[in-house]
């Protein structure tokens, strides 16, 4: 879906911009390709630059509670320096590299409720206009799929995913936010865990996997969080079932934050989590790993519409 807009700052008769992304999901660290289609207006205009901006809907926790906002996490100039004639049509192809930490928006073809967009900004005759906004679909890296598959085979289930503003202490995190994939415990751990949050921090040489557990309280003790992290390579060949099971056992045995106490300290992370808009309940499918099925009636088109609805107000700022 493309949101085509007349450049309001130039008034009636200005050019229009229509950004078309190459169909299909792109992966973190991969190349996002497409074209920016321009159509001239009632007069010739000098196109100073065409810029693409990656934006995300992110949650932030603070003393007053929780709020949501739009965060930009990438900006690329893909064209400009030419004159667009009256009624002239011109395509500007582009290819830009996504940050390695770009969040996953879908898993096994099912949307996770994560809202990312590509916003096109046109600078014409000294005026700037955010003229087009398109939803961005990002699939998982192979090693991310391997790890999530292993969780599924071990009996864990997918609950929800969100983006949290802040920094995970002790990691090489680059973006101003991180993704949490919340999974339900397997029957083996259901008496000890409420949920596990998985965060992937990818980089060119591999990936950090951060696990945080919301542990259940005992007869004489309250519940608390425990956290640990691991490093994997993009092309590692491991027995992922044994690997992930070992991670979970280590996590369960930890008494608290330990050496990675700074995980959520930068923004006061609490126990409140929100699933994506209309996400409903998502369940795992046994041997198929965390292949998700949506119970709440959400379909991909609703996620696409959500992009336009959510960013509409931001474009007016």
VEXGU-449384 format. One record per residue: x, y, z of N, C-alpha, C in turn; residue in one letter. Coordinates in steps of 0.1 Angstrom, whole numbers, padded with zeros to 4 digits, always signed. Layout:
N
XYZXYZXYZA...
***
This chain:
317
+0008-0012+0000+0000+0000+0000+0009+0012+0000X+0005+0022-0008+0013+0035-0009+0004+0046-0005X+0009+0055+0003+0001+0067+0007+0006+0079-0002X-0001+0082-0013+0004+0093-0022-0002+0106-0017X+0007+0116-0016+0002+0129-0011+0007+0140-0020X-0002+0150-0022+0002+0162-0028+0011+0170-0019X+0021+0176-0024+0030+0184-0015+0023+0196-0010X+0018+0196+0002+0010+0207+0007+0017+0219+0009X+0030+0219+0012+0038+0231+0014+0040+0239+0001X+0037+0233-0010+0039+0240-0023+0026+0244-0029X+0015+0240-0022+0002+0244-0027-0003+0236-0038X-0015+0240-0043-0021+0233-0055-0012+0235-0067X-0010+0224-0074-0002+0225-0086+0013+0221-0084X+0016+0217-0071+0029+0212-0068+0031+0198-0073X+0043+0193-0073+0046+0179-0077+0041+0169-0067X+0039+0157-0071+0035+0146-0062+0046+0136-0061X+0047+0129-0050+0058+0119-0048+0051+0106-0044X+0055+0095-0049+0050+0082-0047+0061+0072-0046X+0064+0068-0034+0075+0058-0032+0070+0044-0032X+0076+0036-0041+0072+0022-0042+0083+0013-0038X+0081+0005-0027+0092-0004-0023+0091-0017-0030X+0102-0024-0032+0102-0037-0039+0094-0047-0030X+0084-0054-0035+0076-0063-0027+0084-0073-0019X+0078-0077-0008+0084-0087+0000+0092-0081+0012X+0094-0090+0022+0102-0085+0034+0117-0084+0031X+0123-0075+0038+0138-0073+0038+0143-0077+0051X+0155-0082+0052+0161-0086+0065+0170-0075+0071X+0172-0076+0084+0181-0066+0090+0195-0067+0084X+0201-0055+0082+0214-0055+0075+0213-0057+0060X+0201-0060+0055+0199-0062+0040+0196-0049+0033X+0195-0050+0020+0192-0039+0011+0178-0037+0009X+0173-0025+0012+0159-0021+0009+0159-0014-0005X+0152-0019-0014+0152-0013-0028+0138-0008-0032X+0138+0000-0042+0125+0005-0047+0127+0017-0056X+0117+0025-0058+0118+0037-0066+0109+0048-0061X+0113+0060-0063+0105+0072-0060+0100+0077-0073X+0087+0077-0074+0080+0082-0086+0076+0096-0084X+0081+0105-0092+0077+0120-0092+0069+0123-0104X+0059+0132-0101+0051+0137-0112+0050+0152-0110X+0055+0159-0121+0055+0174-0120+0041+0180-0119X+0041+0192-0114+0028+0199-0112+0026+0209-0123X+0020+0220-0120+0016+0230-0130+0027+0239-0134X+0039+0237-0129+0051+0245-0133+0063+0236-0130X+0075+0241-0135+0087+0234-0133+0092+0237-0119X+0098+0227-0112+0104+0228-0099+0118+0222-0098X+0126+0229-0090+0140+0223-0088+0139+0214-0076X+0142+0201-0078+0142+0191-0068+0156+0191-0061X+0157+0196-0049+0170+0198-0043+0175+0184-0037X+0166+0177-0030+0170+0164-0026+0158+0155-0023X+0160+0142-0024+0150+0132-0021+0156+0124-0009X+0149+0124+0002+0154+0117+0014+0145+0107+0019X+0150+0095+0022+0142+0084+0029+0145+0084+0043X+0135+0083+0052+0137+0082+0066+0130+0070+0072X+0138+0061+0079+0132+0050+0086+0126+0054+0099X+0113+0051+0102+0107+0055+0114+0100+0043+0120X+0099+0043+0134+0092+0032+0141+0083+0038+0152X+0073+0031+0155+0065+0034+0167+0071+0027+0179X+0074+0035+0189+0082+0030+0200+0075+0033+0213X+0075+0024+0223+0070+0027+0236+0081+0032+0245X+0077+0041+0254+0086+0046+0264+0080+0046+0278X+0087+0042+0288+0082+0042+0302+0089+0053+0309X+0081+0060+0317+0086+0071+0325+0078+0072+0338X+0081+0082+0346+0075+0083+0359+0060+0085+0358X+0055+0091+0348+0041+0093+0347+0033+0081+0341X+0041+0071+0337+0035+0059+0331+0041+0055+0318X+0033+0052+0308+0038+0048+0295+0033+0056+0284X+0041+0058+0274+0036+0066+0262+0042+0060+0249X+0037+0064+0238+0042+0060+0225+0046+0072+0217X+0055+0070+0208+0060+0080+0199+0067+0075+0187X+0070+0084+0178+0077+0080+0166+0092+0083+0167X+0100+0073+0164+0115+0075+0165+0121+0072+0151X+0129+0081+0146+0136+0079+0133+0149+0071+0136X+0152+0061+0128+0164+0053+0131+0173+0051+0118X+0170+0059+0108+0179+0058+0096+0174+0069+0086X+0184+0075+0079+0181+0086+0070+0191+0085+0058X+0185+0085+0046+0193+0083+0034+0189+0093+0023X+0198+0100+0017+0195+0109+0006+0197+0100-0007X+0187+0099-0015+0187+0090-0026+0186+0097-0040X+0185+0110-0040+0184+0117-0053+0183+0132-0051X+0182+0139-0062+0181+0153-0061+0190+0160-0071X+0190+0174-0071+0199+0181-0079+0194+0181-0094X+0181+0181-0096+0176+0182-0110+0163+0190-0110X+0159+0194-0122+0147+0202-0124+0136+0192-0130X+0125+0193-0123+0113+0185-0127+0104+0194-0135X+0102+0191-0148+0094+0199-0156+0079+0198-0153X+0071+0207-0159+0057+0207-0158+0051+0194-0163X+0044+0187-0154+0037+0174-0157+0047+0163-0161X+0060+0166-0159+0070+0155-0162+0069+0144-0151X+0071+0131-0156+0072+0120-0147+0086+0114-0147X+0091+0111-0135+0105+0106-0134+0105+0096-0123X+0113+0085-0125+0115+0075-0115+0129+0076-0110X+0131+0076-0097+0144+0076-0091+0146+0063-0083X+0153+0053-0089+0156+0041-0082+0165+0043-0070X+0164+0034-0060+0173+0035-0048+0175+0021-0043X+0186+0020-0035+0190+0008-0027+0197+0013-0015X+0192+0011-0003+0198+0015+0009+0199+0003+0019X+0209+0003+0028+0211-0008+0037+0205-0005+0050X+0196-0014+0055+0189-0013+0068+0200-0015+0079X+0198-0008+0090+0206-0011+0102+0204-0026+0106X+0215-0031+0111+0215-0045+0116+0205-0047+0127X+0202-0037+0135+0193-0039+0146+0178-0036+0142X+0176-0034+0130+0162-0031+0125+0152-0042+0131X+0141-0038+0137+0132-0049+0143+0126-0057+0133X+0122-0069+0138+0114-0079+0129+0100-0075+0130X+0093-0074+0118+0079-0070+0118+0070-0082+0116X+0076-0093+0110+0068-0105+0108+0076-0118+0110X+0069-0128+0114+0075-0141+0116+0067-0152+0109X+0073-0159+0100+0066-0169+0093+0054-0164+0085X+0055-0152+0080+0044-0145+0073+0034-0139+0081X+0034-0140+0094+0024-0134+0102+0029-0121+0109X+0021-0110+0108+0026-0097+0114+0027-0098+0129X+0037-0091+0135+0039-0092+0150+0033-0079+0157X+0028-0070+0149+0022-0058+0155+0033-0047+0157X+0045-0049+0151+0055-0039+0151+0053-0030+0139X+0052-0017+0141+0049-0007+0131+0062+0001+0127X+0067-0002+0115+0078+0005+0109+0074+0011+0096X+0080+0023+0092+0076+0029+0080+0088+0035+0073X+0087+0038+0060+0097+0045+0052+0090+0058+0048X+0095+0069+0053+0089+0082+0050+0098+0089+0040X+0092+0095+0029+0099+0102+0019+0098+0117+0021X+0109+0123+0021+0109+0138+0022+0115+0144+0009X+0107+0154+0004+0112+0160-0009+0115+0175-0005X+0127+0179-0009+0130+0193-0007+0130+0200-0021X+0120+0210-0022+0118+0216-0035+0118+0231-0032X+0127+0238-0039+0127+0253-0039+0128+0258-0024X+0135+0252-0016+0137+0256-0002+0126+0251+0007X+0116+0245+0002+0105+0239+0011+0106+0224+0012X+0104+0219+0024+0105+0205+0027+0091+0200+0029X+0088+0188+0024+0075+0182+0027+0077+0167+0028X+0071+0161+0039+0071+0147+0041+0060+0141+0032X+0063+0138+0020+0052+0136+0010+0047+0122+0008X+0053+0112+0015+0049+0098+0012+0053+0090+0024X+0045+0080+0028+0048+0071+0039+0044+0057+0035X+0053+0048+0036+0050+0034+0032+0054+0024+0044X+0046+0014+0046+0049+0004+0056+0062-0004+0052X+0070-0007+0062+0082-0015+0060+0081-0028+0066X+0083-0039+0058+0082-0053+0063+0095-0059+0065X+0099-0064+0077+0112-0069+0079+0111-0084+0084X+0117-0093+0078+0117-0107+0082+0129-0110+0091X+0129-0121+0097+0140-0125+0106+0153-0130+0099X+0164-0128+0105+0177-0133+0100+0176-0149+0102X+0184-0156+0094+0184-0171+0096+0187-0175+0110X+0197-0169+0117+0200-0174+0130+0189-0170+0140X+0182-0159+0138+0171-0155+0146+0160-0166+0145X+0157-0170+0132+0147-0180+0130+0151-0193+0137X+0164-0197+0136+0169-0209+0143+0166-0209+0158X+0169-0198+0164+0167-0197+0178+0152-0197+0182X+0144-0190+0175+0130-0190+0177+0124-0203+0175X+0128-0210+0164+0124-0224+0161+0127-0233+0173X+0139-0231+0179+0143-0240+0190+0134-0237+0202X+0131-0225+0205+0121-0222+0216+0108-0229+0213X+0103-0228+0201+0090-0235+0197+0091-0250+0199X+0102-0256+0195+0103-0271+0196+0104-0275+0210X+0109-0266+0219+0110-0269+0233+0097-0266+0241X+0087-0262+0234+0074-0260+0240+0070-0246+0244X+0079-0236+0240+0076-0222+0244+0067-0217+0233X+0059-0206+0236+0050-0200+0227+0052-0185+0225X+0048-0180+0214+0049-0166+0211+0037-0158+0218X+0040-0148+0225+0030-0139+0231+0028-0126+0224X+0038-0118+0223+0037-0105+0216+0051-0100+0214X+0051-0088+0207+0064-0081+0205+0062-0066+0206X+0072-0059+0210+0071-0045+0211+0084-0038+0210X+0085-0025+0208+0097-0018+0207+0098-0009+0220X+0109-0009+0227+0111-0002+0239+0122+0009+0237X+0118+0021+0241+0128+0032+0240+0138+0030+0252X+0151+0031+0249+0161+0030+0259+0173+0021+0254X+0183+0019+0263+0195+0012+0260+0197+0000+0269X+0201-0011+0264+0205-0023+0272+0219-0022+0277X+0221-0020+0289+0235-0018+0294+0244-0030+0292X+0256-0027+0289+0266-0038+0288+0266-0044+0274X+0258-0039+0264+0258-0044+0251+0263-0034+0241X+0264-0038+0229+0268-0029+0218+0257-0023+0210X+0245-0022+0217+0233-0016+0211+0236-0003+0204X+0231-0001+0191+0233+0011+0184+0221+0020+0183X+0209+0014+0181+0197+0022+0179+0192+0027+0193X+0184+0037+0193+0179+0043+0205+0167+0035+0212X+0164+0024+0206+0154+0015+0211+0157+0001+0208X+0150-0009+0214+0153-0023+0211+0140-0031+0211X+0140-0042+0204+0128-0050+0203+0127-0061+0214X+0116-0063+0220+0114-0074+0229+0103-0084+0223X+0107-0096+0222+0098-0107+0217+0095-0115+0230X+0082-0114+0234+0078-0120+0246+0072-0134+0243X+0077-0144+0250+0073-0158+0248+0068-0164+0261X+0059-0173+0260+0053-0180+0272+0062-0192+0275X+0062-0196+0288+0071-0207+0291+0065-0221+0287X+0074-0230+0285+0070-0244+0282+0065-0250+0295X+0057-0261+0294+0052-0267+0306+0063-0270+0316X+0075-0273+0312+0086-0277+0321+0089-0265+0330X+0087-0253+0325+0091-0241+0332+0080-0232+0337X+0067-0237+0334+0056-0229+0337+0054-0225+0352X+0059-0234+0361+0058-0232+0375+0069-0222+0380X+0078-0219+0371+0089-0210+0376+0090-0197+0368X+0084-0196+0357+0085-0184+0348+0071-0180+0344X+0069-0166+0344+0057-0161+0338+0059-0159+0323X+0071-0154+0319+0074-0152+0305+0089-0150+0303X+0094-0151+0291+0108-0147+0288+0107-0137+0277X+0115-0127+0278+0117-0117+0267+0130-0119+0260X+0129-0120+0247+0141-0122+0239+0144-0109+0231X+0156-0105+0231+0160-0093+0224+0173-0097+0215X+0172-0094+0202+0183-0097+0193+0190-0084+0190X+0203-0083+0192+0211-0071+0188+0221-0076+0178X+0217-0075+0165+0226-0080+0154+0236-0069+0150X+0247-0074+0145+0258-0066+0139+0264-0074+0128X+0273-0067+0120+0279-0075+0109+0286-0088+0113X+0292-0089+0124+0299-0101+0128+0291-0111+0135X+0279-0109+0139+0271-0118+0146+0260-0112+0153X+0256-0116+0166+0245-0111+0172+0245-0114+0187X+0241-0105+0195+0239-0107+0209+0225-0111+0212X+0223-0121+0220+0209-0125+0223+0207-0123+0238X+0198-0114+0241+0196-0110+0255+0183-0117+0260X+0183-0124+0271+0171-0131+0276+0168-0125+0290X+0156-0121+0292+0151-0117+0305+0139-0125+0309X+0140-0130+0321+0129-0139+0326+0121-0131+0337X+0108-0132+0336+0099-0128+0347+0096-0140+0355X+0104-0141+0366+0103-0154+0374+0092-0153+0385X+0085-0164+0387+0074-0165+0396+0080-0165+0411X+0072-0160+0420+0076-0160+0434+0074-0174+0440X+0081-0177+0451+0079-0189+0459+0070-0186+0471X+0069-0196+0480+0061-0195+0491+0065-0183+0500X+0078-0182+0501+0084-0172+0510+0091-0161+0503X+0090-0160+0490+0097-0149+0482+0088-0144+0471X+0090-0132+0467+0082-0126+0456+0089-0129+0443X+0082-0126+0432+0087-0128+0419+0098-0117+0416X+0106-0120+0406+0117-0110+0402+0121-0114+0388X+0129-0104+0383+0135-0106+0370+0149-0112+0370X+0152-0120+0360+0166-0125+0359+0170-0122+0344X+0183-0120+0342+0187-0117+0329+0201-0123+0326X+0203-0127+0313+0216-0131+0308+0216-0129+0293X+0228-0129+0288+0230-0127+0273+0241-0136+0268X+0240-0139+0255+0248-0148+0248+0252-0142+0234X+0263-0147+0228+0267-0142+0215+0267-0154+0205X+0262-0151+0194+0262-0162+0183+0267-0155+0170X+0271-0164+0161+0275-0159+0148+0264-0161+0138X+0264-0154+0127+0253-0155+0117+0253-0168+0110X+0264-0175+0110+0264-0188+0103+0268-0200+0112X+0265-0198+0125+0268-0209+0135+0260-0221+0132X+0266-0233+0133+0259-0245+0132+0260-0252+0146X+0249-0252+0152+0248-0257+0166+0236-0266+0167X+0236-0274+0178+0223-0281+0182+0215-0270+0189X+0207-0263+0182+0200-0252+0188+0190-0256+0199X+0184-0268+0198+0175-0272+0209+0183-0273+0222X+0195-0279+0222+0203-0280+0234+0208-0267+0238X+0212-0259+0228+0218-0245+0231+0208-0237+0239X+0196-0236+0233+0185-0227+0239+0181-0233+0252X+0179-0246+0253+0176-0252+0266+0186-0248+0277X+0199-0248+0273+0209-0245+0283+0208-0230+0287X+0205-0222+0277+0203-0207+0280+0192-0206+0290X+0180-0213+0288+0169-0211+0297+0172-0216+0311X+0179-0228+0311+0183-0233+0325+0192-0223+0332X+0201-0217+0325+0210-0208+0331+0202-0196+0336X+0193-0191+0328+0184-0180+0332+0176-0183+0344X+0170-0194+0344+0162-0198+0356+0170-0199+0369X+0182-0204+0367+0190-0206+0379+0196-0193+0385X+0196-0182+0377+0201-0169+0381+0192-0163+0392X+0199-0157+0402+0191-0151+0413+0186-0137+0409X+0191-0131+0399+0186-0117+0396+0194-0112+0384X+0196-0099+0383+0203-0093+0372+0218-0097+0371X+0224-0098+0382+0238-0102+0382+0247-0092+0374X+0255-0098+0365+0265-0090+0359+0259-0080+0348X+0247-0082+0345+0241-0074+0334+0230-0065+0340X+0232-0060+0352+0222-0052+0359+0217-0040+0351X+0224-0035+0341+0220-0023+0335+0210-0025+0323X+0205-0037+0322+0196-0041+0310+0186-0030+0308X+0177-0028+0318+0166-0019+0316+0168-0006+0324X+0179-0005+0331+0180+0006+0340+0179+0020+0334X+0182+0021+0321+0183+0034+0315+0169+0041+0314X+0158+0033+0314+0146+0039+0312+0135+0034+0322X+0139+0028+0333+0130+0024+0343+0120+0014+0339X+0124+0003+0333+0116-0007+0328+0108-0014+0340X+0095-0015+0337+0087-0022+0348+0081-0035+0342X+0069-0039+0348+0063-0051+0344+0052-0049+0335X+0050-0038+0329+0039-0035+0320+0043-0037+0306X+0036-0045+0298+0039-0048+0284+0026-0046+0276X+0028-0042+0264+0017-0040+0255+0020-0048+0242X+0010-0055+0237+0011-0061+0225+0009-0051+0214X+0011-0055+0201+0008-0046+0190-0006-0044+0189X-0010-0034+0181-0024-0030+0179-0032-0042+0173X-0043-0046+0181-0051-0056+0176-0045-0070+0176X-0034-0071+0183-0026-0083+0181-0033-0096+0186X-0041-0095+0197-0048-0106+0202-0038-0116+0207X-0042-0129+0208-0033-0139+0214-0027-0147+0202X-0014-0149+0203-0007-0156+0193-0001-0168+0200X-0002-0180+0193+0002-0192+0199+0013-0199+0190X+0021-0207+0197+0031-0215+0189+0025-0228+0184X+0032-0234+0174+0027-0245+0167+0037-0257+0168X+0040-0261+0180+0048-0273+0183+0061-0275+0175X+0061-0286+0167+0073-0289+0160+0076-0279+0149X+0067-0271+0145+0069-0260+0135+0076-0248+0141X+0080-0249+0153+0086-0238+0160+0076-0227+0164X+0081-0215+0164+0072-0204+0168+0064-0199+0156X+0059-0209+0147+0050-0205+0136+0038-0200+0142X+0034-0188+0139+0023-0181+0147+0010-0182+0139X-0001-0183+0147-0014-0183+0143-0021-0172+0150X-0028-0163+0144-0034-0152+0151-0049-0155+0155X-0051-0154+0168-0065-0157+0173-0073-0145+0173X-0067-0133+0174-0075-0121+0176-0081-0115+0164X-0080-0122+0152-0086-0117+0140-0078-0107+0133X-0065-0105+0136-0057-0095+0130-0052-0101+0116X-0052-0092+0106-0047-0096+0093-0036-0086+0089X-0029-0090+0079-0018-0081+0075-0023-0067+0071X-0034-0067+0064-0039-0054+0059-0042-0044+0070X-0046-0049+0082-0048-0041+0093-0035-0034+0098X-0024-0042+0097-0011-0036+0101-0008-0025+0092X-0010-0027+0079-0007-0017+0069-0015-0005+0071X-0028-0006+0074-0036+0006+0077-0031+0013+0089X-0026+0005+0099-0022+0011+0112-0010+0020+0109X-0001+0017+0099+0010+0026+0096+0005+0040+0093X-0005+0040+0083-0010+0053+0079-0017+0060+0090X-0025+0053+0098-0033+0060+0109-0023+0065+0119X-0013+0058+0122-0004+0062+0133+0005+0073+0130X+0011+0073+0118+0020+0083+0114+0014+0095+0108X+0001+0095+0105-0006+0106+0099-0004+0119+0107X-0007+0118+0120-0006+0129+0129+0009+0134+0130X+0018+0125+0130+0032+0129+0131+0037+0137+0119X+0031+0135+0108+0035+0142+0096+0031+0157+0096X+0022+0160+0105+0017+0173+0105+0025+0182+0115X+0034+0175+0123+0042+0182+0133+0052+0191+0126X
***
